[in-house]
Amino acid sequence: MSDERVVVDAQAAEDCARACETFASSMRDIVNTVGDVGHYRGFGTLPSGVALAAKYAESTRGGPGSLTFTLDRHAEVAMKLADTFRRMGDQYVETDDAVAASLRPSDTGGR
């Protein structure tokens, strides 16, 4: 969008696809960083401290609902959006070419 106009063309679609891929990559980098953190420390050896450390680990790197799970899903959606933007760009070019061809003067046989 520039000068309060929306610009739609194949390059805009590609730019959006690349932005989605960059976002997905950053989400995966965060997941890898979180996965490398290791175990939570500082909660002590009492059962409540051990349980609290386990709960933090589960909410960070556990199953559904954990930080890493959620960030992985965000990355997947962003990659699907990138694919969608690329298909939209391809279809834009095809449609634009078809419309341009239909507007060209045609041979009317001398009429």
C-alpha positions in Angstrom: 0.0 0.0 0.0 1.4 3.4 -1.0 -0.1 6.8 -1.2 -3.3 5.4 0.3 -3.7 3.0 -2.7 -3.6 -0.7 -2.6 -1.3 -2.1 -5.2 -2.1 -5.6 -6.4 0.4 -7.3 -8.7 2.5 -10.4 -9.0 5.4 -8.7 -7.2 3.2 -7.7 -4.3 2.1 -11.3 -3.9 5.7 -12.5 -3.9 6.7 -9.8 -1.3 3.9 -11.1 0.9 5.0 -14.7 0.4 8.5 -13.8 1.4 7.3 -11.9 4.5 5.4 -15.0 5.5 8.5 -17.2 5.0 10.6 -14.8 7.1 8.0 -14.9 9.9 7.9 -18.7 9.8 11.7 -18.9 9.9 11.8 -16.6 13.0 9.1 -18.7 14.7 11.2 -21.8 14.1 14.4 -20.1 15.3 12.5 -19.3 18.6 11.4 -22.9 18.9 15.0 -24.1 18.5 16.2 -21.5 21.0 13.6 -22.6 23.6 14.4 -26.2 22.9 18.1 -25.5 23.7 17.3 -23.8 27.0 17.4 -27.1 29.0 15.9 -27.6 32.4 14.5 -25.0 34.7 16.6 -24.5 37.8 16.2 -22.5 40.9 13.1 -24.1 42.3 14.9 -26.2 44.8 14.6 -29.9 45.6 11.4 -29.9 47.6 8.5 -31.7 45.8 6.7 -28.4 45.2 9.8 -26.9 43.5 10.3 -30.0 41.4 6.7 -29.9 40.4 6.8 -26.2 39.5 9.9 -26.8 37.3 8.2 -29.6 35.5 5.1 -27.5 34.9 7.2 -24.7 33.4 9.0 -27.2 31.2 5.7 -28.7 30.1 4.2 -25.3 29.3 7.3 -24.4 27.3 8.2 -27.5 25.5 5.3 -29.9 26.1 2.4 -31.0 23.9 -0.6 -29.1 22.6 -0.9 -25.7 24.2 2.9 -25.3 24.9 4.9 -22.5 23.6 6.9 -24.6 21.1 3.8 -26.3 19.8 2.0 -23.0 19.3 4.9 -21.4 17.6 5.3 -24.4 15.3 1.6 -24.1 14.3 2.2 -20.3 13.6 5.1 -21.3 11.3 2.9 -23.8 9.5 0.2 -21.3 8.9 2.6 -18.7 7.7 4.1 -21.2 5.1 0.5 -22.0 3.9 -0.1 -18.3 3.5 3.1 -18.0 1.5 1.9 -20.7 -0.8 -1.5 -19.0 -1.1 0.1 -15.6 -2.0 2.2 -17.3 -4.6 -0.8 -19.0 -6.2 -2.7 -15.7 -6.1 0.2 -14.0 -7.9 0.3 -16.7 -10.5 -3.5 -16.4 -11.0 -3.2 -12.6 -11.2 -0.7 -12.8 -14.0 -2.8 -15.4 -15.9 -6.0 -13.3 -15.5 -4.2 -10.1 -16.5 -2.8 -11.8 -19.6 -6.2 -13.1 -20.5 -7.9 -9.8 -20.1 -5.2 -8.0 -22.0 -5.6 -10.5 -24.9 -9.4 -10.0 -24.9 -9.0 -6.2 -25.2 -6.6 -6.4 -28.2 -8.1 -5.5 -31.5 -8.9 -8.7 -33.3 -8.9 -9.4 -37.0 -12.5 -8.8 -38.1 -11.9 -9.9 -41.7 -11.8 -6.3 -43.1 -15.1 -5.2 -41.5 
